[in-house]
Amino acid sequence: MDGTLVDSEKIKGKALVKTCKKFGGKVGVHSYKNVMGRSWKHVTDHFFESSKIQPDREDFNAVFKNIYQQLLQKELVLNPHAKELLLQLKSSEKKIGIVSSASAWMVDQILFQLELGNYFDIIIAKEDVKKYKPDPEAYLLALKKLSLSGSKVLIFEDSNAGLVAAANANCDSIAFQHEFNENHDLSLAIHSISDFNEVLIED
């Protein structure tokens, strides 16, 4: 979802920076590039270390949630031609799922805000698994829920961790490129795009 379906990685990075500042820390938004796509604990640990703070994790998460929600309401947009791809997949009766390392509240807000909830047959969020990308557990759970084998599924990802998880679930993947994954190894993808019009099927 983040970075692939919606242009939210920079927003999340900005929210992390603003939250660290609330706790007396100083860190740049581009620090998020190093941990994008990893588990929330991995991300927050990185920001705690980088900004030299040791906040209570629950307090930090509560402040972050408030800041991130406000930024999403102001700045969130779909990635180019994402809606057109969803419409095309739905019209051809393909099964569509979201498999995200984000918390359920983040997924829910984004889908509600952009009125996208009805497009997806399944939604997997952080709370649904015990292991996070690059572990394939989330994708394996999605395959099970959809009653599909990996060979029948194509995954869109924007991080090295996500691509590794997809590969370990025996799925092909397409990498979505943007300014926050410039340093990620995307070589596991069968193709890379920066606009979903590159995979739309022409009439």
PESUL-V90343 format. One line per field, one symbol per residue. psi: psi as a letter, one per 40 degrees, with the letter a starting at -180 (. if undefined). A space follows every 50 residues. Layout:
psi = ???
This chain:
psi = chdcdigeddddddddddddddeeihiideddddeheiiddddddddddd efigihddddddddddddddddddehiiiheddddddddddefihhihhi eiiddddddddddefedeehdihhadeeidiiheiedddddddddefiid eeihhhieiddddddddeefiiihhhhidefdeiheeeieiiieheeeei hi.
